[in-house]
Amino acid sequence: MFFDGSLDDQDALSVIDPVLRDIAGWGAQVRLADVASADVLASIAAGDRPRAIVAGGADGRLFRAVLEPVCPVPFVAWPHRGLPGWAGPLDLVVVVCRSGHGDDEISAVAEARRRGCQLLVAAPSDSPMAAAAAGRGTTFLPAGSADPTALAVPVLHALHIMGLGPRVEAEPVAAALDDVAERCGPSVPADVNPAKELALAIADDVPIVWGGSVLAARAARRVAEALRSASGRPAVAGEADQLVPILEGAPEPDLFADPFEDAAAAPSRPALVILEDGADTPAALAGRARLDEAAKNGSVRVQEVRATDGPDIGRFAALLATGRYAAAYLALGLGRPA
């Protein structure tokens, strides 16, 4: 049973205060990471283009999502140990290791150095990763934050300076996160708070999360993961082709069911969550149209989360933060740990 009143009850909200404060600080984390890497970024100069870029570690797919549409050289995300067999001295290897102790990330860096690859590494400056990366041909960005998005921003900035990616500045990303914190904070009432609205909309349903762009789709997977953890129930993210059958197969709603007495016996129904970042590509528009039609035919509730202003990575971060706030409120209403 979901307790709606807890979302505007200050005493109840105090239970999840540490989690909410952490999310509210994401903008500050972006600024800290930018300050920590400022001297290194100022020293980078555009050089010869590498043959290809290999992004190792868990965050490689995020960099691919940002860079792939505009990168002038082939880009490969490699979330495995080591490096692809073809990587060599003509290639740039990008590795981000938030803890500085990741075995797979250190393995990728060690392999890159052995093969003579160029390296762009972000990690704590007093970590095993820093020691593994040290050497000629390495651009090392000292981590000013353990937040993955905050740490990605200076790396993307460095790649832009190298002529390999779009312009990415820290302040617009931080401002987008500050805006989410202002609109989704605990003192903002549920009827005007996007995160509380989302938590209420999916309180009794199975969230089906979709984003039309590559970055929004990545945010959808992260948001679905947070909602699963918060609710202890399924939450699904995927492509439109994967999600349409779920919406079309939704059980018929019982309009006469008692929401209190019959809740336990009622079959789970999906609720469609659209992460809208302004993508207007033909594929995104077609996917959205298919999902809207399937939701309408299946009498499935649709809840939209919008972040359409600012840079690509800023919109991604705003969607992710809104979803993370919603997960915290969902956990609170269900009486679960946030």
ABEGO torsion letter per residue (X at the ends): XBBAAAAABAAAAAAAAAAAAAAAAAAAAAAAAAAAAAAAAAABBBBBBBABBBBBEAAAAAAAAAAAAABABBBBBBABBEBBAABBAABBBBBBBAAGABAAAAAAAAAAAAAGBBBBBBBBAABAAAAAABEBGBBBBBBABABAAAAAAAAAAAAAAAGABBBBBAAAAAAAAAAAAAAABAABBAAABAAAAAAAAAAABBBBBBBABAAAAAAAAAAAAAAAAAAGBBBBBEBAAAAAAAAAABBBBBAABBAAAAAAABBBBBBBBBBBAGBABAAAAAAAAAAAAAAAAAGBBBBBBBBABEBAAAAAAAAAAAAAAAAAAAAAAAGBBX
